[in-house]
């Protein structure tokens, strides 16, 4: 049973048909044409373009991700807010503008209304991308790494990504959660929220561009193929579930050794404290510092895993 035709993805389950796309949402002609007959579409986020990667790596990675989605048999739909308009399916010129424009807002689900009302440009995080993808009827989404529970003494520094997974029926293909997070706490929260964490050909939860966590952190289920992942997602949503995490390890040839990463992370955290960086700015700052100190190795790994996840997401969407 394909993900396009299964009745779990009808309006009854909360996924809109192309003709039910809300008027406040702009959907490109290519994406709309695919959604109408039920062809596979994969959502892609825009925070990595505006905040996660430097120029020109950001634009190159965005284009490679879209190419990987097409190679996997699906239509890419990069999502952002452009001058106050939530947009699903950016054009080539729109991607390039977003990649080069300074001061673009970083928008989680909470920030979408403000970005629209104030007519701002906003790059969407995982939570915001999930919300807009679901509104358009797109049910598979590829990203790099999830947000989660942060390290340190502040117990409530928790990403909105986790809450969004608990309420929005979208399959998120990722390389686990970002390595700089408190990963056991993140997994405990996902369990409490009823979110399946599924390993793609792995029994251990991947940790972004650090391939292995010591000790290994178990996933809640394992699948061996895109079709198994699609079937698991269908079953979860059919029984009233919402989001599912499909976690694929970073390619081994570019993964960063855990010991080196933890040394860089410790130094980056010290620098953030000295500079008084907090809130939504912490993660981009830490990632940028670690990229510099690693001589670009983390950027190489990040780029590779983003593109690999886009390809896998397309295969699942078409399954």
N, C-alpha and C positions, 0 to 999 in steps of 0.2 A: 504494500500500500504506500503510495508516494505521499510526501509531505504536502503536496499540492492539492491532493484530492481527498485526503482523510477528513471525515466530518468533524473532527476535533477542531479544525481551523475554520469553522463557519462563524457567522455572526453570533450564533448561540454561545460560543465559547469566548467571545470578547475580541475576536480578530476580525477586523472590518474588511469587507470586499472593497475593490477599487472604487466602486460608485458610492461607497459610504465614507470616503475620506472626508474629514471635517473641513469646513470652509476656511478655517484659520491656518491650515497647513498647506504649504506649497509642495507639490510632488512633481518631479521632472517628468517629462513626457515619456522618456524611456522606462522609468520605474513604473509609472502608471500603466503603460502598455503591457508590462510584464505582469503586474498584479491582476489585471483584468482576467486573463485566461488562467491565472494561477501558476505562471512560470516562477522558478525560484529567484528570490532576491535576497541579498545579504547587506545588512546595515553595517556601516563603518563610522567610527567616531571621528571627531575633529579636534579634540584636545591635543592629541599627539601632534597634529599639524601646527597648531598655534602655540602650544606650550611645552610639549614633550620632547621635541627634537629641534635642533638648530637648522637654520637655512644653509644650504639647499637640501640637506638630508630629509627635512620634513616633507617637502614637495615630492622628492624622488620616492620616498617610502609610501606616500599616499597614492602615487601613480602605480607603483609596483603592486600595492595591495589591490587596487581596482583591477589591474591586469590579472592578478592571481585569482580573483573572484570569477572573472570571465573565463579563464582557463579551466576553472572547476565547474563550469556549466551554469553559472548564475549571473544575474545582473547586479552590479555594485550600486549601493545607495549611501554615499557619504552624507552625513547629517550635520547641520549647523544652523545657527540663527543669523540671517543676513539682513542688516538694517531693520531689525525688529520682526522679521518674517521667518518662522520655523520652516526649514527647507530640507526635504528628503531627496537626495540625488543632486549633488553639486556638479556643475559643468566644469570643464577643464579650466577656463578662465577664472571661475569662482574659487576653485582649489588654489590656484596660483595667487590670487589676491589674498585669500585667507592666510596662506603660508608666509606672505611678506608684510602683512599689516601689523604694526605694533599696537599694543594696548587692547587687543581683543579680549573680551570678557571670558573668563572660565566659568561655564554655567553647569551646575548640577541641576537636578530636578527642581530644587527650591528656587533657582534663579531664572527659570524660563519666563515666568510672568513678568518679572522686572525687565528682562532683556527685550521682550516684546513691547511692553508699555513705553519704555524709554527709547525704542527704535535703535537698539544697539546691535553691533556684531558680536556674536558669542560662539565660542567653540564648546561643543557639548561633551561632557564627561560620560562615563558609562551609564550612570543613572538617567541623565537627560536624554542620551541617545536611545536607551531602551524605551523611555516614555514616548518619544516621537516616532520611533520605529513601530511600536505597537499601535499608535494612533493611525499610522498609514497602512497597517496590515502586514508589516514585515515582521517575521517571527524568528529570524536567525541573525545574529550579530557577532562580528569578529572584532576583537581588540587585542591589546598587548597583555597587560596584567590588570587584575581587579584591584580596587581599593579595599580597605579592610580596617582592622583595629590597629592603631599605631602603638609603637613601643613607648616606653617611658611610664611616668607616673599618672598621666591623665587618662582615667578609665573611659571617658566619654568621647574621646577623639576617634570616632568611628565613621567610616565612609558611608555616604548615602547609597553607594552601590549595593550594599547588603540589604537595606530596606527595599530597594527597588526590585531586587531579585525575588523578594518575598511576596511581591504583589503584582508583578507584571510578567505575563507568560511569554517570555522571549528566551531562546537558547543562546547563551553567551559562550562563544569559543574564545579561549584565552590560554595564556601560559601560567595559569594559576594566579596567585596574588603577588603584588610587587614584593621583592625580596627584602625591602627595608621595613616591612610591617611586622607586627607580632602575629606570626602565622598560626600557631596553635589557637590563640584567642579568636582569630578570624574564622577558623574552621568551626570552633565551638558555637560562634554566633550564627553561622550558616546552618548548622544542625538545628539550633533552637528555632530559627526562622523557617525551617522545613524546606530548605533549598538543597536538592541533590548536588553533590560535587562528584562529577563523573570523570574518571581518568581515561584518556584516550591511549590505549595500549600501555597503560601504566597502573600500578597499584598504589603509587605514592603521589601525593599532591605536588605538582611542579611549583617552583618558586621563581617565576619570571626568568631573568637571564642567569640566575644561579640554578643549575639543573637539579642539584640534590640538596635536600635539607637533612641535617643530622640532629636527632634521629629522624628517620623517614616519617612523614605524616600521612596516614591512610586516607584514601578517598572512600566515598560511600558506595561506589559501584565502578566497574570497569567495562569498557566496550572495546571491541576489536576492529570495528568498521564504521564508516559514516552511516550506513543503514541501521546498525544497532543503536547508534546515538539518536537517530531520528525516531526510531520506534520507542526508545525510552522516554524521549521528550513528549511524544504523542500520548503515551500512557499516563505520564505525570499530569499533563494538562487535562486529559479526559476525566481524571478523577478529582479535579478541582485544584490541582497544583498551579504554581505560577512559574517563576524562572528556574532555569537549570544551568549549572556551570559545567561546561565541557572543557577539561583542562588537558592541554597537550604540552609535553616538555619542550623546552628550548632545544633547537638543534645542537647535538653534542659537540660538533666541531667549532662552535662559537661560544658555548656556554662559559661563564666566568667561574673560576674555582671559589668555593665558599669562604675559605680562610682569607683570601685577598679581598673579597668583597666586604667582609665584616670589618676589616681594617679600614678600608676607605669609608665605610658607613660611619664608623665611630668618629673619624675625623670630621666628616661632613656634619654630623649632629652637633659636635662641639662648635663648629663654625656658625651653624644656624642659631644656636643659643647666644653666642657672642653678638651676633648681628640683630637679635630680637625678631627673627623670622618665625611666623606662626600661622596657624590656620591653613587655608587652601594653598598658601605659597610654600609650605614646607616641602611637600613632595617634589615639585619642579626644581626647587633649590638643591635638594639632596641629590636628585638624579643628575643635575648639571654638574655638580661638584665631583660626583663619582665618575662621570664620563670624562672629565678633565684629568683626574688623577689616574684613571685607567688607561690613559693614552688612546681613548676612543674605543676601547674594547667593548665597553657596555653598550655604546651606540651601535656597533656592529651586531651584537647579539640582539638588541632590541629590534633593530630593523629586520633581522632574519626571522625572529619569532612572530612579528606582526604579519609579515607576508605569508609565513607558513600557516598561521591561524586563519588568514583570509581564504586561503586555498581550501583548508579543511572545512570551513564554514560553508563554502559553496558546495562542496561534495555532500555535506549533511542536508543542506537546503534542497538539493536535487534528489535526495534519497527517498 
